[in-house]
């Protein structure tokens, strides 16, 4: 849940309108453009072309109420206003050995969006962040 400040227009110039951003996190983990994220996932961990199906689940609770001093709220429907950065998780994938995982994170505000894929590896029973890759800016 990093780089929310990417959308904070108040930091662009001293004369801009004061921005009061609220972050909304979609409770539904869904799929979108699955083929591309699975190809990136397999390439990152040098996995063979194994069949990987994205996993759907619902987020019931989040462990924090703020991200970089921006309030965060778990929602089932996104807000359609300029004061909100909407965050959604898509294409959660787990390999057959259950040692590697990835999730695509979409952060959007108004007509702008940032698409990134986050990678994780299980080491000694704990999930370790293995990096992220920018997929697209819009």
Phi and psi in radians as a Rosetta constraint file:
Dihedral C 1 N 2 CA 2 C 2 CIRCULARHARMONIC -1.765 0.35
Dihedral N 2 CA 2 C 2 N 3 CIRCULARHARMONIC 3.101 0.35
Dihedral C 2 N 3 CA 3 C 3 CIRCULARHARMONIC 1.047 0.35
Dihedral N 3 CA 3 C 3 N 4 CIRCULARHARMONIC 0.442 0.35
Dihedral C 3 N 4 CA 4 C 4 CIRCULARHARMONIC -1.098 0.35
Dihedral N 4 CA 4 C 4 N 5 CIRCULARHARMONIC -0.567 0.35
Dihedral C 4 N 5 CA 5 C 5 CIRCULARHARMONIC -1.066 0.35
Dihedral N 5 CA 5 C 5 N 6 CIRCULARHARMONIC -0.300 0.35
Dihedral C 5 N 6 CA 6 C 6 CIRCULARHARMONIC -0.938 0.35
Dihedral N 6 CA 6 C 6 N 7 CIRCULARHARMONIC -0.561 0.35
Dihedral C 6 N 7 CA 7 C 7 CIRCULARHARMONIC -1.703 0.35
Dihedral N 7 CA 7 C 7 N 8 CIRCULARHARMONIC 0.005 0.35
Dihedral C 7 N 8 CA 8 C 8 CIRCULARHARMONIC -1.445 0.35
Dihedral N 8 CA 8 C 8 N 9 CIRCULARHARMONIC 1.728 0.35
Dihedral C 8 N 9 CA 9 C 9 CIRCULARHARMONIC -1.233 0.35
Dihedral N 9 CA 9 C 9 N 10 CIRCULARHARMONIC -0.331 0.35
Dihedral C 9 N 10 CA 10 C 10 CIRCULARHARMONIC -1.174 0.35
Dihedral N 10 CA 10 C 10 N 11 CIRCULARHARMONIC -0.323 0.35
Dihedral C 10 N 11 CA 11 C 11 CIRCULARHARMONIC -1.563 0.35
Dihedral N 11 CA 11 C 11 N 12 CIRCULARHARMONIC -0.028 0.35
Dihedral C 11 N 12 CA 12 C 12 CIRCULARHARMONIC -1.381 0.35
Dihedral N 12 CA 12 C 12 N 13 CIRCULARHARMONIC -0.689 0.35
Dihedral C 12 N 13 CA 13 C 13 CIRCULARHARMONIC -2.666 0.35
Dihedral N 13 CA 13 C 13 N 14 CIRCULARHARMONIC 2.757 0.35
Dihedral C 13 N 14 CA 14 C 14 CIRCULARHARMONIC -1.239 0.35
Dihedral N 14 CA 14 C 14 N 15 CIRCULARHARMONIC -0.330 0.35
Dihedral C 14 N 15 CA 15 C 15 CIRCULARHARMONIC -1.669 0.35
Dihedral N 15 CA 15 C 15 N 16 CIRCULARHARMONIC 0.016 0.35
Dihedral C 15 N 16 CA 16 C 16 CIRCULARHARMONIC -1.325 0.35
Dihedral N 16 CA 16 C 16 N 17 CIRCULARHARMONIC 2.874 0.35
Dihedral C 16 N 17 CA 17 C 17 CIRCULARHARMONIC -1.195 0.35
Dihedral N 17 CA 17 C 17 N 18 CIRCULARHARMONIC 2.458 0.35
Dihedral C 17 N 18 CA 18 C 18 CIRCULARHARMONIC -1.099 0.35
Dihedral N 18 CA 18 C 18 N 19 CIRCULARHARMONIC 2.313 0.35
Dihedral C 18 N 19 CA 19 C 19 CIRCULARHARMONIC -1.830 0.35
Dihedral N 19 CA 19 C 19 N 20 CIRCULARHARMONIC 2.253 0.35
Dihedral C 19 N 20 CA 20 C 20 CIRCULARHARMONIC -2.062 0.35
Dihedral N 20 CA 20 C 20 N 21 CIRCULARHARMONIC 1.462 0.35
Dihedral C 20 N 21 CA 21 C 21 CIRCULARHARMONIC -1.391 0.35
Dihedral N 21 CA 21 C 21 N 22 CIRCULARHARMONIC 2.412 0.35
Dihedral C 21 N 22 CA 22 C 22 CIRCULARHARMONIC -2.076 0.35
Dihedral N 22 CA 22 C 22 N 23 CIRCULARHARMONIC 2.384 0.35
Dihedral C 22 N 23 CA 23 C 23 CIRCULARHARMONIC -1.722 0.35
Dihedral N 23 CA 23 C 23 N 24 CIRCULARHARMONIC 2.241 0.35
Dihedral C 23 N 24 CA 24 C 24 CIRCULARHARMONIC -1.970 0.35
Dihedral N 24 CA 24 C 24 N 25 CIRCULARHARMONIC 2.305 0.35
Dihedral C 24 N 25 CA 25 C 25 CIRCULARHARMONIC -1.913 0.35
Dihedral N 25 CA 25 C 25 N 26 CIRCULARHARMONIC 2.112 0.35
Dihedral C 25 N 26 CA 26 C 26 CIRCULARHARMONIC -1.217 0.35
Dihedral N 26 CA 26 C 26 N 27 CIRCULARHARMONIC 2.249 0.35
Dihedral C 26 N 27 CA 27 C 27 CIRCULARHARMONIC -1.280 0.35
Dihedral N 27 CA 27 C 27 N 28 CIRCULARHARMONIC -0.265 0.35
Dihedral C 27 N 28 CA 28 C 28 CIRCULARHARMONIC -1.689 0.35
Dihedral N 28 CA 28 C 28 N 29 CIRCULARHARMONIC 2.172 0.35
Dihedral C 28 N 29 CA 29 C 29 CIRCULARHARMONIC -1.675 0.35
Dihedral N 29 CA 29 C 29 N 30 CIRCULARHARMONIC 2.003 0.35
Dihedral C 29 N 30 CA 30 C 30 CIRCULARHARMONIC -2.076 0.35
Dihedral N 30 CA 30 C 30 N 31 CIRCULARHARMONIC -2.846 0.35
Dihedral C 30 N 31 CA 31 C 31 CIRCULARHARMONIC -2.207 0.35
Dihedral N 31 CA 31 C 31 N 32 CIRCULARHARMONIC 2.676 0.35
Dihedral C 31 N 32 CA 32 C 32 CIRCULARHARMONIC -2.883 0.35
Dihedral N 32 CA 32 C 32 N 33 CIRCULARHARMONIC 2.289 0.35
Dihedral C 32 N 33 CA 33 C 33 CIRCULARHARMONIC 0.812 0.35
Dihedral N 33 CA 33 C 33 N 34 CIRCULARHARMONIC 0.929 0.35
Dihedral C 33 N 34 CA 34 C 34 CIRCULARHARMONIC -1.053 0.35
Dihedral N 34 CA 34 C 34 N 35 CIRCULARHARMONIC -0.695 0.35
Dihedral C 34 N 35 CA 35 C 35 CIRCULARHARMONIC -0.981 0.35
Dihedral N 35 CA 35 C 35 N 36 CIRCULARHARMONIC -0.824 0.35
Dihedral C 35 N 36 CA 36 C 36 CIRCULARHARMONIC -1.102 0.35
Dihedral N 36 CA 36 C 36 N 37 CIRCULARHARMONIC -0.777 0.35
Dihedral C 36 N 37 CA 37 C 37 CIRCULARHARMONIC -1.184 0.35
Dihedral N 37 CA 37 C 37 N 38 CIRCULARHARMONIC -0.607 0.35
Dihedral C 37 N 38 CA 38 C 38 CIRCULARHARMONIC -1.204 0.35
Dihedral N 38 CA 38 C 38 N 39 CIRCULARHARMONIC -0.672 0.35
Dihedral C 38 N 39 CA 39 C 39 CIRCULARHARMONIC -1.100 0.35
Dihedral N 39 CA 39 C 39 N 40 CIRCULARHARMONIC -0.759 0.35
Dihedral C 39 N 40 CA 40 C 40 CIRCULARHARMONIC -1.123 0.35
Dihedral N 40 CA 40 C 40 N 41 CIRCULARHARMONIC -0.725 0.35
Dihedral C 40 N 41 CA 41 C 41 CIRCULARHARMONIC -1.055 0.35
Dihedral N 41 CA 41 C 41 N 42 CIRCULARHARMONIC -0.874 0.35
Dihedral C 41 N 42 CA 42 C 42 CIRCULARHARMONIC -1.086 0.35
Dihedral N 42 CA 42 C 42 N 43 CIRCULARHARMONIC -0.712 0.35
Dihedral C 42 N 43 CA 43 C 43 CIRCULARHARMONIC -1.176 0.35
Dihedral N 43 CA 43 C 43 N 44 CIRCULARHARMONIC -0.727 0.35
Dihedral C 43 N 44 CA 44 C 44 CIRCULARHARMONIC -1.020 0.35
Dihedral N 44 CA 44 C 44 N 45 CIRCULARHARMONIC -0.765 0.35
Dihedral C 44 N 45 CA 45 C 45 CIRCULARHARMONIC -1.814 0.35
Dihedral N 45 CA 45 C 45 N 46 CIRCULARHARMONIC 0.248 0.35
Dihedral C 45 N 46 CA 46 C 46 CIRCULARHARMONIC 0.871 0.35
Dihedral N 46 CA 46 C 46 N 47 CIRCULARHARMONIC 0.771 0.35
Dihedral C 46 N 47 CA 47 C 47 CIRCULARHARMONIC -1.483 0.35
Dihedral N 47 CA 47 C 47 N 48 CIRCULARHARMONIC 2.567 0.35
Dihedral C 47 N 48 CA 48 C 48 CIRCULARHARMONIC -1.183 0.35
Dihedral N 48 CA 48 C 48 N 49 CIRCULARHARMONIC 2.936 0.35
Dihedral C 48 N 49 CA 49 C 49 CIRCULARHARMONIC -1.202 0.35
Dihedral N 49 CA 49 C 49 N 50 CIRCULARHARMONIC 0.917 0.35
Dihedral C 49 N 50 CA 50 C 50 CIRCULARHARMONIC -1.282 0.35
Dihedral N 50 CA 50 C 50 N 51 CIRCULARHARMONIC 2.667 0.35
Dihedral C 50 N 51 CA 51 C 51 CIRCULARHARMONIC -1.286 0.35
Dihedral N 51 CA 51 C 51 N 52 CIRCULARHARMONIC 2.137 0.35
Dihedral C 51 N 52 CA 52 C 52 CIRCULARHARMONIC -2.151 0.35
Dihedral N 52 CA 52 C 52 N 53 CIRCULARHARMONIC 2.096 0.35
Dihedral C 52 N 53 CA 53 C 53 CIRCULARHARMONIC -1.762 0.35
Dihedral N 53 CA 53 C 53 N 54 CIRCULARHARMONIC 2.331 0.35
Dihedral C 53 N 54 CA 54 C 54 CIRCULARHARMONIC -1.110 0.35
Dihedral N 54 CA 54 C 54 N 55 CIRCULARHARMONIC 2.639 0.35
Dihedral C 54 N 55 CA 55 C 55 CIRCULARHARMONIC -1.848 0.35
Dihedral N 55 CA 55 C 55 N 56 CIRCULARHARMONIC 2.312 0.35
Dihedral C 55 N 56 CA 56 C 56 CIRCULARHARMONIC -1.736 0.35
Dihedral N 56 CA 56 C 56 N 57 CIRCULARHARMONIC 2.414 0.35
Dihedral C 56 N 57 CA 57 C 57 CIRCULARHARMONIC -2.789 0.35
Dihedral N 57 CA 57 C 57 N 58 CIRCULARHARMONIC 2.946 0.35
Dihedral C 57 N 58 CA 58 C 58 CIRCULARHARMONIC -1.970 0.35
Dihedral N 58 CA 58 C 58 N 59 CIRCULARHARMONIC 2.361 0.35
Dihedral C 58 N 59 CA 59 C 59 CIRCULARHARMONIC -1.493 0.35
Dihedral N 59 CA 59 C 59 N 60 CIRCULARHARMONIC 2.130 0.35
Dihedral C 59 N 60 CA 60 C 60 CIRCULARHARMONIC -1.703 0.35
Dihedral N 60 CA 60 C 60 N 61 CIRCULARHARMONIC -0.426 0.35
Dihedral C 60 N 61 CA 61 C 61 CIRCULARHARMONIC -2.727 0.35
Dihedral N 61 CA 61 C 61 N 62 CIRCULARHARMONIC 2.539 0.35
Dihedral C 61 N 62 CA 62 C 62 CIRCULARHARMONIC -2.045 0.35
Dihedral N 62 CA 62 C 62 N 63 CIRCULARHARMONIC 2.524 0.35
Dihedral C 62 N 63 CA 63 C 63 CIRCULARHARMONIC -1.416 0.35
Dihedral N 63 CA 63 C 63 N 64 CIRCULARHARMONIC 0.022 0.35
Dihedral C 63 N 64 CA 64 C 64 CIRCULARHARMONIC -2.509 0.35
Dihedral N 64 CA 64 C 64 N 65 CIRCULARHARMONIC 2.798 0.35
Dihedral C 64 N 65 CA 65 C 65 CIRCULARHARMONIC -1.973 0.35
Dihedral N 65 CA 65 C 65 N 66 CIRCULARHARMONIC -0.043 0.35
Dihedral C 65 N 66 CA 66 C 66 CIRCULARHARMONIC -2.502 0.35
Dihedral N 66 CA 66 C 66 N 67 CIRCULARHARMONIC 2.627 0.35
Dihedral C 66 N 67 CA 67 C 67 CIRCULARHARMONIC -2.263 0.35
Dihedral N 67 CA 67 C 67 N 68 CIRCULARHARMONIC 2.094 0.35
Dihedral C 67 N 68 CA 68 C 68 CIRCULARHARMONIC 0.798 0.35
Dihedral N 68 CA 68 C 68 N 69 CIRCULARHARMONIC 0.799 0.35
Dihedral C 68 N 69 CA 69 C 69 CIRCULARHARMONIC 1.207 0.35
Dihedral N 69 CA 69 C 69 N 70 CIRCULARHARMONIC 0.161 0.35
Dihedral C 69 N 70 CA 70 C 70 CIRCULARHARMONIC -1.750 0.35
Dihedral N 70 CA 70 C 70 N 71 CIRCULARHARMONIC 2.297 0.35
Dihedral C 70 N 71 CA 71 C 71 CIRCULARHARMONIC -1.150 0.35
Dihedral N 71 CA 71 C 71 N 72 CIRCULARHARMONIC 2.531 0.35
Dihedral C 71 N 72 CA 72 C 72 CIRCULARHARMONIC -2.164 0.35
Dihedral N 72 CA 72 C 72 N 73 CIRCULARHARMONIC 2.444 0.35
Dihedral C 72 N 73 CA 73 C 73 CIRCULARHARMONIC -2.328 0.35
Dihedral N 73 CA 73 C 73 N 74 CIRCULARHARMONIC 2.419 0.35
Dihedral C 73 N 74 CA 74 C 74 CIRCULARHARMONIC -1.527 0.35
Dihedral N 74 CA 74 C 74 N 75 CIRCULARHARMONIC 2.190 0.35
Dihedral C 74 N 75 CA 75 C 75 CIRCULARHARMONIC -2.314 0.35
Dihedral N 75 CA 75 C 75 N 76 CIRCULARHARMONIC 2.813 0.35
Dihedral C 75 N 76 CA 76 C 76 CIRCULARHARMONIC -1.784 0.35
Dihedral N 76 CA 76 C 76 N 77 CIRCULARHARMONIC -0.335 0.35
Dihedral C 76 N 77 CA 77 C 77 CIRCULARHARMONIC -2.297 0.35
Dihedral N 77 CA 77 C 77 N 78 CIRCULARHARMONIC 2.411 0.35
Dihedral C 77 N 78 CA 78 C 78 CIRCULARHARMONIC -1.315 0.35
Dihedral N 78 CA 78 C 78 N 79 CIRCULARHARMONIC 2.631 0.35
Dihedral C 78 N 79 CA 79 C 79 CIRCULARHARMONIC -1.388 0.35
Dihedral N 79 CA 79 C 79 N 80 CIRCULARHARMONIC 2.603 0.35
Dihedral C 79 N 80 CA 80 C 80 CIRCULARHARMONIC -1.935 0.35
Dihedral N 80 CA 80 C 80 N 81 CIRCULARHARMONIC 0.659 0.35
Dihedral C 80 N 81 CA 81 C 81 CIRCULARHARMONIC -2.095 0.35
Dihedral N 81 CA 81 C 81 N 82 CIRCULARHARMONIC 2.891 0.35
Dihedral C 81 N 82 CA 82 C 82 CIRCULARHARMONIC -1.337 0.35
Dihedral N 82 CA 82 C 82 N 83 CIRCULARHARMONIC -0.200 0.35
Dihedral C 82 N 83 CA 83 C 83 CIRCULARHARMONIC -1.518 0.35
Dihedral N 83 CA 83 C 83 N 84 CIRCULARHARMONIC 0.030 0.35
Dihedral C 83 N 84 CA 84 C 84 CIRCULARHARMONIC -2.043 0.35
Dihedral N 84 CA 84 C 84 N 85 CIRCULARHARMONIC 2.329 0.35
Dihedral C 84 N 85 CA 85 C 85 CIRCULARHARMONIC -1.779 0.35
Dihedral N 85 CA 85 C 85 N 86 CIRCULARHARMONIC 2.039 0.35
Dihedral C 85 N 86 CA 86 C 86 CIRCULARHARMONIC -1.593 0.35
Dihedral N 86 CA 86 C 86 N 87 CIRCULARHARMONIC 2.305 0.35
Dihedral C 86 N 87 CA 87 C 87 CIRCULARHARMONIC -2.122 0.35
Dihedral N 87 CA 87 C 87 N 88 CIRCULARHARMONIC 2.300 0.35
Dihedral C 87 N 88 CA 88 C 88 CIRCULARHARMONIC -2.392 0.35
Dihedral N 88 CA 88 C 88 N 89 CIRCULARHARMONIC 2.590 0.35
Dihedral C 88 N 89 CA 89 C 89 CIRCULARHARMONIC -1.816 0.35
Dihedral N 89 CA 89 C 89 N 90 CIRCULARHARMONIC 2.310 0.35
Dihedral C 89 N 90 CA 90 C 90 CIRCULARHARMONIC -2.338 0.35
Dihedral N 90 CA 90 C 90 N 91 CIRCULARHARMONIC 2.866 0.35
Dihedral C 90 N 91 CA 91 C 91 CIRCULARHARMONIC 0.920 0.35
Dihedral N 91 CA 91 C 91 N 92 CIRCULARHARMONIC 0.815 0.35
Dihedral C 91 N 92 CA 92 C 92 CIRCULARHARMONIC -1.202 0.35
Dihedral N 92 CA 92 C 92 N 93 CIRCULARHARMONIC 2.129 0.35
Dihedral C 92 N 93 CA 93 C 93 CIRCULARHARMONIC -2.197 0.35
Dihedral N 93 CA 93 C 93 N 94 CIRCULARHARMONIC 2.544 0.35
Dihedral C 93 N 94 CA 94 C 94 CIRCULARHARMONIC -2.389 0.35
Dihedral N 94 CA 94 C 94 N 95 CIRCULARHARMONIC 2.271 0.35
Dihedral C 94 N 95 CA 95 C 95 CIRCULARHARMONIC -1.309 0.35
Dihedral N 95 CA 95 C 95 N 96 CIRCULARHARMONIC 2.974 0.35
Dihedral C 95 N 96 CA 96 C 96 CIRCULARHARMONIC -1.067 0.35
Dihedral N 96 CA 96 C 96 N 97 CIRCULARHARMONIC -0.578 0.35
Dihedral C 96 N 97 CA 97 C 97 CIRCULARHARMONIC -1.359 0.35
Dihedral N 97 CA 97 C 97 N 98 CIRCULARHARMONIC -0.186 0.35
Dihedral C 97 N 98 CA 98 C 98 CIRCULARHARMONIC 1.070 0.35
Dihedral N 98 CA 98 C 98 N 99 CIRCULARHARMONIC 0.559 0.35
Dihedral C 98 N 99 CA 99 C 99 CIRCULARHARMONIC -1.897 0.35
Dihedral N 99 CA 99 C 99 N 100 CIRCULARHARMONIC -0.243 0.35
Dihedral C 99 N 100 CA 100 C 100 CIRCULARHARMONIC -2.302 0.35
Dihedral N 100 CA 100 C 100 N 101 CIRCULARHARMONIC 2.489 0.35
Dihedral C 100 N 101 CA 101 C 101 CIRCULARHARMONIC -2.550 0.35
Dihedral N 101 CA 101 C 101 N 102 CIRCULARHARMONIC 2.776 0.35
Dihedral C 101 N 102 CA 102 C 102 CIRCULARHARMONIC -2.600 0.35
Dihedral N 102 CA 102 C 102 N 103 CIRCULARHARMONIC 2.750 0.35
Dihedral C 102 N 103 CA 103 C 103 CIRCULARHARMONIC -2.572 0.35
Dihedral N 103 CA 103 C 103 N 104 CIRCULARHARMONIC 2.422 0.35
Dihedral C 103 N 104 CA 104 C 104 CIRCULARHARMONIC -1.592 0.35
Dihedral N 104 CA 104 C 104 N 105 CIRCULARHARMONIC 2.303 0.35
Dihedral C 104 N 105 CA 105 C 105 CIRCULARHARMONIC -2.007 0.35
Dihedral N 105 CA 105 C 105 N 106 CIRCULARHARMONIC 2.207 0.35
Dihedral C 105 N 106 CA 106 C 106 CIRCULARHARMONIC -1.992 0.35
Dihedral N 106 CA 106 C 106 N 107 CIRCULARHARMONIC 2.124 0.35
Dihedral C 106 N 107 CA 107 C 107 CIRCULARHARMONIC -2.002 0.35
Dihedral N 107 CA 107 C 107 N 108 CIRCULARHARMONIC 2.216 0.35
Dihedral C 107 N 108 CA 108 C 108 CIRCULARHARMONIC -2.416 0.35
Dihedral N 108 CA 108 C 108 N 109 CIRCULARHARMONIC 2.640 0.35
Dihedral C 108 N 109 CA 109 C 109 CIRCULARHARMONIC -2.601 0.35
Dihedral N 109 CA 109 C 109 N 110 CIRCULARHARMONIC 2.104 0.35
Dihedral C 109 N 110 CA 110 C 110 CIRCULARHARMONIC 1.044 0.35
Dihedral N 110 CA 110 C 110 N 111 CIRCULARHARMONIC -2.177 0.35
Dihedral C 110 N 111 CA 111 C 111 CIRCULARHARMONIC -1.677 0.35
Dihedral N 111 CA 111 C 111 N 112 CIRCULARHARMONIC -0.009 0.35
Dihedral C 111 N 112 CA 112 C 112 CIRCULARHARMONIC -1.641 0.35
Dihedral N 112 CA 112 C 112 N 113 CIRCULARHARMONIC 2.555 0.35
Dihedral C 112 N 113 CA 113 C 113 CIRCULARHARMONIC -2.638 0.35
Dihedral N 113 CA 113 C 113 N 114 CIRCULARHARMONIC 2.683 0.35
Dihedral C 113 N 114 CA 114 C 114 CIRCULARHARMONIC -2.272 0.35
Dihedral N 114 CA 114 C 114 N 115 CIRCULARHARMONIC 2.191 0.35
Dihedral C 114 N 115 CA 115 C 115 CIRCULARHARMONIC -1.971 0.35
Dihedral N 115 CA 115 C 115 N 116 CIRCULARHARMONIC 2.150 0.35
Dihedral C 115 N 116 CA 116 C 116 CIRCULARHARMONIC -2.382 0.35
Dihedral N 116 CA 116 C 116 N 117 CIRCULARHARMONIC 2.617 0.35
Dihedral C 116 N 117 CA 117 C 117 CIRCULARHARMONIC -1.931 0.35
Dihedral N 117 CA 117 C 117 N 118 CIRCULARHARMONIC 2.289 0.35
Dihedral C 117 N 118 CA 118 C 118 CIRCULARHARMONIC -1.867 0.35
Dihedral N 118 CA 118 C 118 N 119 CIRCULARHARMONIC 2.412 0.35
Dihedral C 118 N 119 CA 119 C 119 CIRCULARHARMONIC -2.003 0.35
Dihedral N 119 CA 119 C 119 N 120 CIRCULARHARMONIC 2.509 0.35
Dihedral C 119 N 120 CA 120 C 120 CIRCULARHARMONIC -2.406 0.35
Dihedral N 120 CA 120 C 120 N 121 CIRCULARHARMONIC 2.612 0.35
Dihedral C 120 N 121 CA 121 C 121 CIRCULARHARMONIC -2.340 0.35
Dihedral N 121 CA 121 C 121 N 122 CIRCULARHARMONIC 2.399 0.35
Dihedral C 121 N 122 CA 122 C 122 CIRCULARHARMONIC -1.564 0.35
Dihedral N 122 CA 122 C 122 N 123 CIRCULARHARMONIC 2.176 0.35
Dihedral C 122 N 123 CA 123 C 123 CIRCULARHARMONIC -2.277 0.35
Dihedral N 123 CA 123 C 123 N 124 CIRCULARHARMONIC 2.116 0.35
Dihedral C 123 N 124 CA 124 C 124 CIRCULARHARMONIC 0.894 0.35
Dihedral N 124 CA 124 C 124 N 125 CIRCULARHARMONIC 0.756 0.35
Dihedral C 124 N 125 CA 125 C 125 CIRCULARHARMONIC 1.368 0.35
Dihedral N 125 CA 125 C 125 N 126 CIRCULARHARMONIC 0.100 0.35
Dihedral C 125 N 126 CA 126 C 126 CIRCULARHARMONIC -2.142 0.35
Dihedral N 126 CA 126 C 126 N 127 CIRCULARHARMONIC 2.492 0.35
Dihedral C 126 N 127 CA 127 C 127 CIRCULARHARMONIC -1.487 0.35
Dihedral N 127 CA 127 C 127 N 128 CIRCULARHARMONIC 2.204 0.35
Dihedral C 127 N 128 CA 128 C 128 CIRCULARHARMONIC -1.983 0.35
Dihedral N 128 CA 128 C 128 N 129 CIRCULARHARMONIC 2.334 0.35
Dihedral C 128 N 129 CA 129 C 129 CIRCULARHARMONIC -1.193 0.35
Dihedral N 129 CA 129 C 129 N 130 CIRCULARHARMONIC 2.216 0.35
Dihedral C 129 N 130 CA 130 C 130 CIRCULARHARMONIC -1.920 0.35
Dihedral N 130 CA 130 C 130 N 131 CIRCULARHARMONIC 0.146 0.35
Dihedral C 130 N 131 CA 131 C 131 CIRCULARHARMONIC 2.066 0.35
Dihedral N 131 CA 131 C 131 N 132 CIRCULARHARMONIC 3.030 0.35
Dihedral C 131 N 132 CA 132 C 132 CIRCULARHARMONIC -2.437 0.35
Dihedral N 132 CA 132 C 132 N 133 CIRCULARHARMONIC 2.848 0.35
Dihedral C 132 N 133 CA 133 C 133 CIRCULARHARMONIC -2.426 0.35
Dihedral N 133 CA 133 C 133 N 134 CIRCULARHARMONIC 2.289 0.35
Dihedral C 133 N 134 CA 134 C 134 CIRCULARHARMONIC -1.294 0.35
Dihedral N 134 CA 134 C 134 N 135 CIRCULARHARMONIC 2.211 0.35
Dihedral C 134 N 135 CA 135 C 135 CIRCULARHARMONIC -1.678 0.35
Dihedral N 135 CA 135 C 135 N 136 CIRCULARHARMONIC -0.795 0.35
Dihedral C 135 N 136 CA 136 C 136 CIRCULARHARMONIC -2.852 0.35
Dihedral N 136 CA 136 C 136 N 137 CIRCULARHARMONIC 2.689 0.35
Dihedral C 136 N 137 CA 137 C 137 CIRCULARHARMONIC -2.075 0.35
Dihedral N 137 CA 137 C 137 N 138 CIRCULARHARMONIC 2.453 0.35
